[in-house]
Amino acid sequence: MKINQASFLLEQNKYVINHFKKNPLKKLKKILIIGSNGLVGLNILSTLINLKKKFDLKISICCASKSSLAKNIMKNISEKNINFLKLDITERRLNQRFDLIFFCAGYSSPSSFIKDKKTLFISSTGLNNAFYSLKKKGKLIFFSSSEIYNGLNKDFIETKSGNTNSDNDRASYINGKKFGETLSYNKINDGYSVLIIRLSLAYGAGPGLTDKRVLNDFILKALKNKKISMLDRGQSVRKYIFIGDVMIYILKLLAKDKTGIYNICGNSKTTILKLAKIISQNTNANLSLPFKNVSVPGAPKTVNISFKKLKKVYKFGLVSLSDGIKQTIKWYKLLLKE
């Protein structure tokens, strides 16, 4: 059987499904994914498809995005009750009601969300529009970001956030996410069930060839040019988490009907330099460092968020950064062949 993007995603996702002996979705039957084209959205879709198969679920899935990427990737999957809709959620609402909404619309790559003039409206106007499609007893999961902590030097915990000036290059993205979190809490106070995920640097199969996030950019440069040329000396600290582990945490939070804010991140810190070394070693690519630093504007020096609150919900052995990178390299090799 020829491996394509859909089969790769579904096969890798079996790692997630193996963590569940019971259906974590309970009575959630009608599900909407807003932003189904990206890393998170495609993996949510893969997770739902595999859950349908394992537990013989009678659920319907609607995937809404500005382009048909997810539809094209999944076109050969013979699953019933999966619909794809081209929609800009900042411009219009859906006239349907759903039991569960995943709101993962927008860009995660700084080079993209800095340029897009609609970035500020995705997690504000867009999220507000999404709430009109949520049943009163339904649940919405809003994907916020660890960028919320931009401006803090320590205590990256759920009860705190950073300070970002309005003229910061990342302000539209960060303040949009803060608006989304505030709106979500307003809805919680109105009786809705809303889960807010501050996600820190997820990676794995799913991104396209134009994704410019550091880890993906390093892999693409290594595979295409056999060389990784860094912009700075790579001393910034990050916590990465494999996308499969993100899906496990999301489903565990769903199964336990949690609401409010949860950080989701990896459990080990790494520098960007160490990250580049792991990728270069696994691709036999040369690694070069610059004489001067030319880092991305506004990029935080440290992304070291706490996941103590999350560990109280569920503990398990996370995929190591080295093993996760190997899987991501396989994904990009597949993309480059197609």
N, C-alpha and C positions, 0 to 999 in steps of 0.2 A: 504493500500500500504506500502510495506516494505521500510524503509528509508535506503538508501545507500549513499556513499560519493557524487556521482553525484547529486542525488536529494536534498541532504542537501545543497550543494553549490548553486544549481540553485534556491532553495527556499529562501535561505538567500539573494541571489543576487537581488531578487525582490525589496528589499529596494532601491537599486541603480536605477533600471529602473523606479521606481515611481517618480524620480526627473526629468524625461524627457517627455515632451509632443510632441517634434519633434525629428526626427532622428538626432543624433549628428554626425553621420559618413558621412553625405552628399553624395558625389559621390565616396566614397572609397569602392570599390567592392571586390578587391582581397587582402586578409589580411594574414600576416605571423606573428606568435608568435615564437620567438626564445627563448627557455627556458620555455616551457609550463608546466613543472612538479612542479614548486615551488609555494609558496604562491601567488605571483604576477601573474605568468603565468596562473595558474588554475583559478584565479578569473577574469582575462582578458577573458579567454575562456568562462567562465560562463556568463559574461556580454555580450559577442558577441552573444551567443546562445539565451539569453533572448531578446536582441535587434532584432534579426532575427524574433523571434516570435511576438513581440509587433508591429513592423512596417512592417512585411512581407517583409523583406529585401532579395534581391537576391545577397547575398555575399558568397564568398568561403573563407574558413579558412584553413590554413596550420599550423600545430603545429610541430615544430622541436625541438627535445631534444635528449640527449645522451641515454636515456632509454625510455621504453614504459609505464611509470607510468601514464601519462595523458591519453593515449589510453586505458589502463586497467580501469581507474576510469570512463571514459566516454563511455565504451563499450556498455552499454544498452540504451544510448541516441539515439533516432531515428531521427537524424538530417542529412539532405543531405548536401553535399559539405563541409564536414569537413574531412581533411586528416591528418594522423599522420606520421611523418618521423623521423627515427633515424638518428641523425646527430651530429657530433662534429664540430661546426662552426669554431673552430680554425684550422681545418684540410682541410676543403673544402667549396666551395661556392655552392649555388643553381643556377641552370641554368634557373630559372624562374624570372619574374619581378612582383613586388607587388606594390599596391597603398598605402598600410600602413604596416609598420613593427614595431612590438613591440620587442625591444631588451632587454630582462630581463634575459639573460643567466648568469649563475654563482651562487655561493653560497652567502647567506646572513649571515650564521652562522660563527662567527669568528673561531671556532674550526675546521670548514671545509675549509674555504678559506686560513687559515694559513698553512694547511697541503698540499693542492693541488698545485703541482708544475706548473700547467697550469693557475693558477689564474691570473698572469700578462698578459697572452696572450688572455684571454677571451674578455676583453674590449679594446684590441688593435688589434691584428690580427683578432680576431673573429668579432669585430664590423666593421673593414675594409672590411672583406669578406661579411658582411651583406649589406653594402652599394652597392655592385655590383648587389644586387637583388632588389634595389629600383628604381622605375620608376622616371624619371626626374621631373615629376610634383607630385610625391607621397610624403608621409610623414613618417619619422622615429622617434620613441620615444625611447630614450636611457635612461635606468634607471641607474643613477649614485647613489650616496649615501651620507648621512650626514657624513660619515667617511672622506669625503673631508676636513672637518673642523678640523680634528685631529691636535692639536697643537695650536689652537686658544683658548683664554679664554673668548672672547666676540665678538660681531658683527658677528654672524653667518648669514650673508646675501649673496645674490647671487653673488655679485661683489668681494667676498673674498674667500680665501681658506687657509688652514693651512700649516704647514711645517712638513714633515715627513722624518726622516733620512732613508737612504737606508737600514740600518740594522735593522729597526723596524720590529717586527713580522708581522705587518699589511701592510708593505710597498708594497708588490706585489699587494694587493687588492686596496689600496688607489692610488698608482701611475698608476695602470691599469685604474682606473676610471678617473684620471686626463688626461691620454692619450686619453681616449674615449671622454671626454669633448672637448679637443683641436681638435681632429679629427672632431667632430660634428660641431664645429665652422668653421673649414676649409670648410666643406661641405655647411654650410649656406652661406659662402662667395662665393661659387661656384654656388649658386642659388637653393640649395636644402632646403626643409622645414624640420627642425630638432628641436624636443623638448627634452630638457634635464631635467630629473627629479632627483633632489637630495632628495631622500626619507629617511625619518627619522623614523625608527622603526615601520613599519607596522606589524599588527598582525591580527589574525582571522582564519577562517576555511581555510585549504589548506595544511599546513605543515604535514610532516610525523612523524612517531614515533622516528626517529633518529635525528630530529631537536634539536640542542643544544642551540638555542638562549634562553636568560634568561627567558623570559615570558613562552615560551613553555616548557622549562626544568622544571620550577617550577610546572606547571600544571601536567606534566607527573609524577613527583615525588610525588605530592600530591595525584594523583589518584591511583598510583601503590603502594606507600609505606605509604600513609597517613602521610607523613612527608616531610617538606621542610627544608633541611640543607643548609644554606647559606655559601658561601665561604668567604664573608667579612661582614662588618657591614651594608652594603647596603645604604651608604650615597651618592653614585653617582646619579646624576640627569639626567632624561630622559624625552623625549616627545614621547608618543606612539600615533599612529593613527590607527583606525579600517580600515581594508582593504576595506570595502564597501565605506567608505568616500574617500579613495584613488581613487577608480574607478570613483566616481562622479567627483572629481577634474580633473582626466585625460580626461574624456569625455567633460567636460566644456572647458578645454583648447583646445581640438580637435575641438569642435564646433566653437570656436572663432579663430581657426587657429593660435594659438600662437606658437612662436618659441623662442629659447634661453633657459636659465636656470630658473627653478622654484623650490623653496623649497616646499616640501609637508610634513607637520607634524601635530601633534595634537596641541590643543590650551591650554593645561594645563600641568604643570610640575609635575613630581612625582619622588620620590626616589625609588631605587630598594627595599628598606625595605617596603615602603608603598605598592608597587606592590605585594610583597610576602604576606603581610597581607591580601590584597584583595582576593588573590587566596586561602590562607589558610582558610579564613572565608567562602568562597563559596564551599569548598571541605571538610570542617571539618577536615583539616589536621593540625598537630602540626608544629610549626615554631621554629627553633632553630638557634641561632647566634653563630659564632665561637669566640674563644678567640683571634685568630690572623687573620689578613687579608691575603687571598691567592687569589687575584683577577686575572682575565684573563690578560695576558701580553699585554701591550700597550693599554688597554681599557681606553677611555677618562673618565674624572671625570664628565664632563658635556656635555650633548647633548641638547642644548637649542636653536635650530635654529629658525630664524624669518620666519613668513609666511605673512608679510605685503603685499608683492608683490602679493601673491596668493589671498588674500582677496579682492584685487581690481578686480579680475576676477569673483569671485563668493563667496557669503556668505551664509552659512546655518548652522543649528545646528548639530554639530558633535555628533556621538555616544559617550556616556560617557565611560570612562575606565572600570568602574564597569560593565556596560551592555555588552560592547564588550568582556570582559573576560568571562562573563557567556556564551556567544555564543561560544567562543573558547573552553571552558570546555566541552560543548555539543559535539563539533567536536571530541575532543580527547576521550570522552567516546564512541563515535561511532567507532573510530578506534580501540580501545581496545576490543570492542565486536567482531569485524570482524576477 
